[in-house]
Amino acid sequence: MNKLTEIESDIVAWLNGLLGLTEAVDDAVYLLVSDYFIPLCICFWMLGLWFQGRYALKRDQNQRAVLGAAIGLGFANLAVLIINQFVFRDRPIAGLELTNLLYAATDSSFPSNPAAVAFAAAMAIWLNNRWAALPVILLAGVWCLMRVVNGLFYPTDILAGAAIGASVSWFIVMGLRRIEPVTAWVLEGARFLRLA
């Protein structure tokens, strides 16, 4: 085990020591670490953002943010899948004596797919509407921290996933801006179908 992994293992073990102390903490962590609660919060935020905006210009800006986020998180997921074909890292729960409130995942922990997806959504929204991105950034950070606390990821797994997600979304949003008439046509088509 290299020095970085030892340091990360100590961090994960220390954070994981918070579990099992009280039922209230365990219940809160279980809710926040799950595959459903925070991702659904992010999705509902994006859905609300899609329709939010008193004026057409603001609504258009928000819809571009959501469109970029949806495409970005899809491609971030693909990037992690491709990396996982070449890089495998055991999860902390596999090699350490940890309390696990969720399931024992067997796929590679590096890079973190939840971090990539959450921060891809956050970056795309940030590039279009910074205020609207703040709750998504907060949710992404909490979700990733809880995943480390539960022993599903090392901190560098989270950092790498977040960097991949943010980078992919940055390229997606910049690409959407470069092919500008196409983005406008997609949004106009959605409006024609009463989806926007």
C-alpha atoms as one frame of an Amber mdcrd trajectory, in Angstrom:
protein
   0.000   0.000   0.000   1.504   3.354  -0.982   1.710   6.376   1.301  -1.225
   8.231  -0.307  -3.488   5.204   0.038  -2.447   4.844   3.685  -3.339   8.488
   4.373  -6.637   8.105   2.534  -7.415   4.900   4.417  -6.826   6.714   7.712
  -9.169   9.533   6.621 -11.878   7.085   5.555 -11.519   5.053   8.761 -11.710
   8.195  10.904 -14.824   9.476   9.102 -16.389   6.024   9.153 -15.913   5.972
  12.917 -18.782   8.462  13.133 -21.157   5.692  12.072 -22.719   3.510  14.700
 -22.535   6.164  17.421 -26.187   7.174  17.284 -29.162   5.975  15.329 -29.964
   9.542  14.239 -26.535   9.982  12.608 -26.801   6.597  10.914 -30.273   7.403
   9.579 -29.107  10.761   8.215 -26.026   9.243   6.576 -28.102   6.400   5.130
 -30.450   8.916   3.518 -27.629  11.095   2.176 -25.427   8.249   0.907 -28.187
   6.437  -0.979 -28.345   6.174  -4.738 -31.733   7.871  -4.775 -32.250  10.805
  -2.407 -29.626  13.330  -3.539 -29.708  12.323  -7.233 -33.480  12.828  -7.199
 -33.063  16.184  -5.450 -30.670  17.242  -8.217 -33.089  15.983 -10.893 -36.041
  17.792  -9.336 -33.947  20.958  -9.062 -33.098  20.666 -12.764 -36.759  20.049
 -13.618 -37.790  23.141 -11.677 -34.994  25.141 -13.268 -36.174  24.072 -16.739
 -39.497  25.849 -16.195 -38.223  28.667 -13.954 -37.800  32.201 -15.219 -40.235
  35.047 -15.249 -38.959  36.318 -18.593 -38.232  34.394 -21.779 -34.527  35.298
 -21.722 -34.043  33.926 -18.192 -36.058  30.800 -18.970 -33.924  30.248 -22.087
 -30.753  30.619 -20.002 -32.032  28.080 -17.471 -33.080  25.633 -20.175 -29.625
  25.838 -21.724 -28.192  25.072 -18.278 -30.391  21.998 -17.877 -29.735  20.810
 -21.430 -25.986  21.119 -20.871 -26.283  19.345 -17.517 -28.240  16.428 -18.973
 -25.794  15.929 -21.833 -22.792  16.533 -19.574 -23.773  13.990 -16.951 -24.416
  11.407 -19.646 -20.962  11.902 -21.153 -19.335  12.041 -17.700 -20.917   8.673
 -16.969 -19.501   7.367 -20.254 -16.030   8.735 -19.426 -16.029   6.926 -16.072
 -17.199   3.719 -17.747 -14.324   3.909 -20.247 -11.747   4.654 -17.533 -13.057
   1.724 -15.476 -12.184  -0.607 -18.362  -8.498   0.196 -17.778  -8.234   1.219
 -14.120  -9.492  -0.777 -11.165  -9.198   0.241  -7.542 -10.739  -1.672  -4.663
 -13.169   0.252  -2.538 -12.141   1.114   1.019 -14.866  -1.171   2.362 -13.128
  -4.125   0.670  -9.843  -3.748   2.529 -10.692  -2.003   5.786 -12.843  -2.880
   8.780 -15.607  -0.329   8.213 -19.268   0.122   9.027 -21.319   0.025   5.841
 -24.867   1.371   5.807 -25.466   0.708   2.130 -24.416  -2.157  -0.122 -20.908
  -3.446  -0.720 -20.216  -2.358  -4.292 -17.749  -4.474  -6.243 -16.949  -2.192
  -9.171 -13.940   0.131  -9.267 -13.955   3.038  -6.868 -11.694   5.149  -9.112
 -12.943   7.502 -10.409 -16.146   8.066  -8.480 -19.141   7.830 -10.788 -21.488
   9.678  -8.389 -18.994  12.548  -8.139 -18.616  12.692 -11.919 -22.363  12.782
 -12.509 -23.179  15.254  -9.733 -20.395  17.686 -10.558 -21.118  17.413 -14.285
 -24.630  18.673 -13.574 -23.303  21.355 -11.231 -20.716  22.662 -13.712 -23.144
  22.887 -16.621 -25.609  24.823 -14.505 -22.803  27.002 -13.072 -21.682  28.040
 -16.556 -25.188  29.273 -17.353 -26.663  30.395 -14.021 -24.335  30.605 -11.028
 -27.022  31.170  -8.405 -29.005  28.174  -9.573 -25.876  26.010  -9.410 -25.186
  26.621  -5.719 -27.747  24.093  -4.381 -26.496  21.485  -6.859 -22.888  22.072
  -5.805 -23.917  21.730  -2.155 -25.870  18.530  -2.828 -22.989  17.082  -4.865
 -20.510  17.856  -2.097 -22.689  16.333   0.631 -23.373  13.222  -1.449 -19.683
  12.688  -2.142 -18.668  13.293   1.472 -21.243  10.777   2.681 -19.905   8.239
   0.193 -16.447   8.635   1.735 -17.914   8.397   5.260 -19.638   5.142   4.307
 -16.396   3.674   2.942 -17.477   3.473  -0.680 -14.781   5.826  -2.000 -11.394
   7.257  -1.142 -11.080  11.066  -1.257  -8.992  10.948  -4.463 -11.727   8.886
  -6.131 -14.125  11.739  -5.398 -11.693  14.415  -6.566 -10.980  12.563  -9.814
 -14.686  11.959 -10.472 -15.529  15.596  -9.760 -12.732  16.772 -12.069 -13.903
  14.459 -14.848 -17.537  15.497 -14.481 -16.763  19.214 -14.357 -14.351  18.987
 -17.304 -16.746  17.005 -19.469 -19.567  19.451 -18.765 -17.319  22.408 -19.485
 -16.520  20.953 -22.920 -20.193  20.130 -23.529 -21.389  23.644 -22.650 -18.641
  25.250 -24.734 -19.535  22.904 -27.595 -23.211  23.813 -27.330 -22.240  27.463
 -27.556 -20.126  26.794 -30.658 -22.978  25.054 -32.483 -25.402  27.732 -31.325
 -28.187  27.497 -33.871 -28.579  23.787 -33.092 -29.100  24.441 -29.372 -31.713
  27.086 -30.160 -33.475  24.680 -32.529 -33.601  21.972 -29.855 -35.122  24.396
 -27.357 -37.574  25.725 -29.959 -38.601  22.146 -30.743 -39.193  21.511 -27.047
 -41.283  24.678 -26.839 -43.274  23.661 -29.917 -44.077  20.348 -28.211 -45.008
  22.261 -25.026 -42.083  20.703 -23.152 -40.452  24.033 -22.368
